[in-house]
Amino acid sequence: MGAWEPSNFGNDDASDWLYDLSESSGADLLQEAFSAISGHDYPEIPDCCIALAAAEIVACAQGKPPSDLPEEVRKWIGNQVEVAAIKALRKPAIAVVNKISIKSELRDEWEESDSWHEWQQVVEGLRRRLQA
């Protein structure tokens, strides 16, 4: 899986995606990440990791960042002209978080690990921050 820890930025897929994000502007990469999940019945691990990182960015744009927000994300959001377009992705972000937490390859992988409960707490925390 390439995970270092249960946080939504603590894996190789999210880390690689953040590099692409830092080279972009606007909400396009976030929308792509959400579309990759919504188009599948059983989303695969890489897509799930990227979508959860994208959802964290939406939460951050709403003023509800995680405690482990990478500095490059903070800088990226600070450089965005259209933060409203990112905030507008709140409902798709919630839908993706719900889908991943209910039925996904990532959920199944974490469920079989010793960090299952930690991962559940991270995902539930993201869901609460998005819904606030």
N, C-alpha and C positions, 0 to 999 in steps of 0.2 A: 504494500500500500504506500510505502514511502512516507509514513507519518512519524513525526518525532514526538508529538504530544496530541492530546485530544482537542486542542484549540483549533479554531477555524483557519488560522494562519500557520499552524504547526505541521505542515506537510509539503512535500515537494511540488505537487500540482498547484496548490495555491501560491507558493513562492514563485514558481515559474510564471504563473499568470500575472502576478503583481508586477513583474518586470514588463510584460506587455502593456499592462495598465499604465505604468509610469510613462510610457512612450505615447500614450493616447490622451484624448480629451473627450468629454461628453459621456453620455450614457450607453453608447453602442456596445462596448464590451460587456457591460452589465446585462443588457438585454440579450445578447448572444448566450451568456452563461445561463440565464433563466430559460431561454428557449431550448437549450440542450437538455434540460431536465423535463420541461413540460411536454416535450415530444416523445417521451419514452415511458413505458409502463414500469420498467425496472432499470432506473438510471445506473450507469457504471460509476465506479469510484472516482476516476479523474474528473468527470463532469460534476459529480456531487461536491467534491472538494472545492472546485472553482466556483460553483454556484453559492456555496456557503460563504466563501470569501466575498463574493459580490454582494450577498445579502448583508454582510457586515458593513460594507461600504455604504449601502443604503441607510442602515441604522446610524452610521457615523454622520452622514449628511443630515439626518434628523436630529443631530445633537446627542445621540445615544451610543457612543463608541464602546467597544469592549475594552477591558483594562489592558489587554495585550496588543493594542493597535500598533502595527508597525509604523515607524516614522515616515516611510515613503508614502503610506496611505494618507497620513495627516497632511503631508505636503501636497499630494495630488489633489485632495479635496480642496485645500486652500487655494489652489491654482485654477479651479473650475469657475467658469463664467456662469454657467447654467446649472447651479446646484438644484434648482427647482425640478429640472428634468430627472435628476437622480432621486430626489425625494418622491417624485411621481411613480417610481417603481416599487413603492411600499407594498402594494397588494400582490404583485407578482413575486416579490421577495418572500412574503409570508407564505404564499402558495407553494413555493419551491421548498422552503424550510419544512413545511408540513409534509410534503410528499417524500422528501429525503428521510425524514424521521420515521415515517410509517413503512415505506417499502422502497428499499434501494440496496444496491450492493454494498455501499458504504455502511449503512445501518447494520447489515448482516455481519460485515467484517468486525465492526466495533462490538457487536453483541457477543461475539466469540472471544473477545479480548478481556484482559484483566481491567481495562480502563472503560468498560461499557458504561458504568454509572457516571463517570466523569464526563464522557462524551455526551450522554443524555443531558446533563446539567448545562453544558456549553450550548447545546442546540436549544434547549428550553429557554436559556437566558437570552439568546438571540431572538427567539420568537417573542418573548415579553418585551424586549427593547423595540422591536419593529411594531408591535401592537400598541405601544404606549403613545 
